[in-house]
Structure formats: C-alpha cells, structure tokens
Amino acid sequence: MRKFFGRRNPAVTALKVTIKLILGAVLVWLVMLLWNWLIPAVFSGVRTIDYWQTVGLIVLSRVLFGGGGGRWGARQRWHGMNDEERAQFKQRFKDGRCGRDEAAQ
C-alpha cells in the first residue's frame, strides 16, 4: 500500500497528512480543555487560554523539555555495538572523552 505501481500513492500520503493534522488539533484541544479546567481552579489569578495560546504552550514545552527523540540515535548506536566497542566507550566516558575521537584532541 505504500507504493502504487513504483511510486508513492498520493491518496495515501494525503490521508496520512490529514490524519496527523486532525490528531494534532485534537491534542491541542484536549490540552486547552485540561488547562482551562484545572489550572485556574488550582492557582488563583490564572486565566483561561485560547486555542493558539495552547499551541504556543505545547511548542514551548517541547522546546524546554525535549521530547523530540534526539537521543534515539545514541540508543541505536549503543545497541549496534559489540561488547568490545561498549567497553571502549565506557572507558572513554570514564576518562572524560565521552564521544570525542582521539584524533580530534
């Protein structure tokens, strides 16, 4: 289903994009509902937020707290190492040269 006669099917791609947009909008709406229900009740003086402020809040939290999976490549690299490579990496980490090559020093 990913490819249709040697190329990607545009209908499937459009459907995937549409589903992602809908799910993203629903996520923003749920965060907005939770914020407006919980935060003003818990903290006095905090007002409710609208849809676009919720989008900004989600983007800000993503920037501050990550969640982008930036460390996933390191996990894959670790699982791809054999025992000798892992031991060498651990030794470099103990020596304070964590990911740097010998030639770079």
N, C-alpha and C positions, 0 to 999 in steps of 0.2 A: 504494500500500500504506500510505502514511502516513495517509491519511484513508479512512474507510469510510462511505459514504453521508453525507458532510458533517460528520463528526466523527472524532476520532482513535479508532483501533481499540484498545480496552483490552488485547486479547490481544497486540498488537504492542508496546505500551508495557510490559506486564508482562514480555514476553520480553526486551526491551532492558534493563530493570532487573535481571532475573535474570542475564543475560549479564555485565553490568557488575559485579555482586556476585561472581560466580564468578571473573571475571578479576582483580578486586581481591584476593580471597582467595588466588588462585594467586600473584599478585605478592608478597604478604606472606609466603607460604610459601617462595617462592624466595629472598627476601631473608634470611629466617631460616636457610635451609639454607646459603647462602653465608657469612653471618656466622659460624655455628657451625662451619663447615668451615675458614674462612680466618683469622679474627681471633684465636681462641685459639692457633692454630699460629704465627702471626707475632708476636704480642705475649704475652709470658709474664704470667700473672696475670689475664688477661681471661677471664671465664667465658662460658658459652653463654647465649643468651637464649631466652625462650619466645615464643609467638605474639603475645601482647598487648604485650610489650616491643618486638617488631618493628613493630607498628602504631604505637606511640609514637615509635620511631626514624624511621619514614617520615614521620610528621606533623611531627616536629621538623626533619628535613632539608628538608621542604617550606617550613616557616616560615623557616628560616635562609637557604636558598639559592633561594627563589622557585620557579620552575617553573610558576607559575600563569598565565603568559602575560600579565602585567599590562602589558607594553609592546606587545602586539599592536595595541592601538588606535592607538598612535603610529605604528606601521608603516603601518597602513591610512590614517591621516591623511596621512602623507608621500606615499604612492603616489597619493592623491587630489588632491594639489596640482599646480598647473601650474607652469611654470618661474618665473614672476614671484613666485608665493607662496613657492616654495622659496628664491628669492634673498632675499626679505624675511625669512623665517625665519632663514636663515643670518646675515643682518646683525644681527638681534635677538640671536642667540646670541653673536655676536662682541661686541656691546655689553653683554652681561651681563644681558639681559632675556629670556632663553630663551623661555619660554612665556607670559609675562605680557603682558597687554594694555596699551596706552598709557593707557587711562582708569583702570586700577587703580593707577597710580603716582601 
